[in-house]
Amino acid sequence: MSRYDSVKAKVFSRLRILAQTRLIFQLSLLFYVLAASAQGIAADTPQVQLPERLFRWMSPEGLRRLAERMKVDGRVPLKTIASTGEIEALAYFRPEFRGRDALFLWSHPFTGMGAGKGEWYARPGNGGREPARVLMLEPMKDSVTAVLISQMGKEPIQGGINFGGIDFVYHVVLDQGGNEFIKEWVLLNPEKVRSFTADPEIIKPILKKELDKMSDPLFRFSNSDLHVLDSYMNTQEGRKAIKDTAESYLNASSDNIPKVFLGGWPDGHGSGCVSRQLGSLLRPTGP
């Protein structure tokens, strides 16, 4: 091979590698979806595992509206993602989610209270006399999780998701430098929820345990727990807002919580079937 041919081959090889690298970058960092079991996320994706529990803070009115969407099968109800006006980050980056039924959830019982001072989900009701509410659910271990990655500064991408094969989405928004900025869980398939409850008597012990951890002045939420990286939650003002919201919840009763959200959690023996009261009917849920 002549020197010219050798140089030409190297140039074309470099160009081919650059083209492949650019394509891989676009697919892996901007808008790919990888469906995998909760126990088996591939090594080149964010190392996430479907948590044993997921939480959602809501206003009392929001919980009551959610209860109105409960169907006779007893599955956890979902909300419709907005298609116009103010939309969630997921719906912005992936327009195909707009108008779909889903439920946004978080892995930590406190950091899901909000994304910041101006975006606080744990709002009280009835003029401040009724505390914010918490919905807690237990995913089934065989749920299929899709890791969806978006990036700030990039155009929204439409298409490419097989909704029929996905139970939960773990959505990560990267900042312009490629760092994880927003993290959230999204339930798409309520059949893969083993149990759910908004019963304070069940949830309070979990919140008390987390509140005790925060009594340490050196305590900080880990990046994996945060909804928004370096967020309001780790500031003095944010920690106070969390404590005030949690203590208000801990001091309140179960009054005005819809009956469909009371009880409904496996006992300490790991019962495989959970029953909840739906009016005058008992409906089983779980595997």
Helices and strands as residue ranges (DSSP letters): H 3-25, I 26-31, E 33-37, E 54-58, H 60-68, E 79-80, H 89-93, G 95-97, E 101-105, G 111-113, E 114-116, E 119-120, E 133-139, E 144-151, G 163-165, E 168-174, E 180-187, G 190-192, E 193-197, H 200-213, G 232-234, H 236-250, G 259-261, E 274-278, E 281-285
